[in-house]
Amino acid sequence: MNARIASMTRAERVERAVKTLNTPQGTVQSKQAYLLDTIGIPEDEFLEALNFASGGAVVEAALEVMA
C-alpha cells in the first residue's frame, strides 16, 4: 500500500474505491487490478466497496448461491 493510501482511514479508502468503481471508464476487472495492485487497498476493503457500489448486489448474489 502506498504511503498516501496508508494514511487514509478505512472509510476514506472504501469511499475512494467506490468512486473508482462507479466511473464509466474501464471494466470492473481493470478497476479491481488498479485498486488492489496499483493503489494497494486490502481485498476486504475492495469487496466492501464493490458491494456498496453495486447497491448490495454482491451480498445478495452470495446469499442466493448459499440458499
C-alpha positions as CSV (number, residue, x, y, z in Angstrom):
1,M,0.0,0.0,0.0
2,N,1.4,3.3,-0.9
3,A,2.0,5.9,1.8
4,R,-0.8,8.2,0.8
5,I,-3.3,5.4,0.9
6,A,-1.9,4.0,4.1
7,S,-2.5,7.4,5.8
8,M,-6.2,7.3,4.9
9,T,-8.8,5.7,7.2
10,R,-10.6,2.6,6.1
11,A,-13.7,4.6,5.3
12,E,-11.7,7.0,3.1
13,R,-10.1,4.1,1.2
14,V,-13.5,2.4,0.7
15,E,-15.0,5.8,-0.5
16,R,-12.2,6.3,-2.9
17,A,-12.6,2.7,-4.2
18,V,-16.4,3.2,-4.7
19,K,-15.7,6.4,-6.7
20,T,-13.3,4.5,-8.9
21,L,-15.8,1.6,-9.4
22,N,-18.6,4.0,-10.3
23,T,-16.6,5.7,-13.1
24,P,-17.9,4.7,-16.6
25,Q,-14.4,4.1,-18.0
26,G,-12.9,0.6,-17.9
27,T,-14.1,-2.8,-16.8
28,V,-14.6,-4.0,-13.2
29,Q,-11.6,-6.3,-13.7
30,S,-9.3,-3.4,-14.7
31,K,-10.6,-1.3,-11.8
32,Q,-10.0,-4.3,-9.4
33,A,-6.5,-4.7,-10.7
34,Y,-5.8,-0.9,-10.3
35,L,-7.2,-0.8,-6.8
36,L,-5.6,-3.9,-5.5
37,D,-2.3,-3.9,-7.3
38,T,-1.5,-0.3,-8.1
39,I,-3.2,1.5,-5.2
40,G,-2.8,-1.3,-2.8
41,I,-6.1,-1.4,-0.9
42,P,-6.8,-4.6,1.0
43,E,-9.1,-7.1,-0.6
44,D,-11.7,-6.9,2.1
45,E,-12.0,-3.2,1.5
46,F,-12.3,-3.7,-2.2
47,L,-15.1,-6.2,-1.7
48,E,-16.9,-3.8,0.7
49,A,-16.6,-1.0,-1.9
50,L,-17.7,-3.3,-4.7
51,N,-20.8,-4.3,-2.7
52,F,-21.5,-0.6,-1.8
53,A,-21.0,0.5,-5.5
54,S,-23.4,-2.3,-6.7
55,G,-26.1,-1.3,-4.2
56,G,-25.7,-4.5,-2.3
57,A,-25.9,-6.9,-5.3
58,V,-22.7,-8.7,-4.3
59,V,-24.1,-9.8,-1.0
60,E,-27.5,-10.6,-2.4
61,A,-25.9,-12.8,-5.1
62,A,-23.8,-14.6,-2.5
63,L,-26.8,-15.3,-0.3
64,E,-28.7,-16.7,-3.3
65,V,-25.8,-19.1,-4.0
66,M,-25.8,-20.2,-0.4
67,A,-29.6,-20.8,-0.3
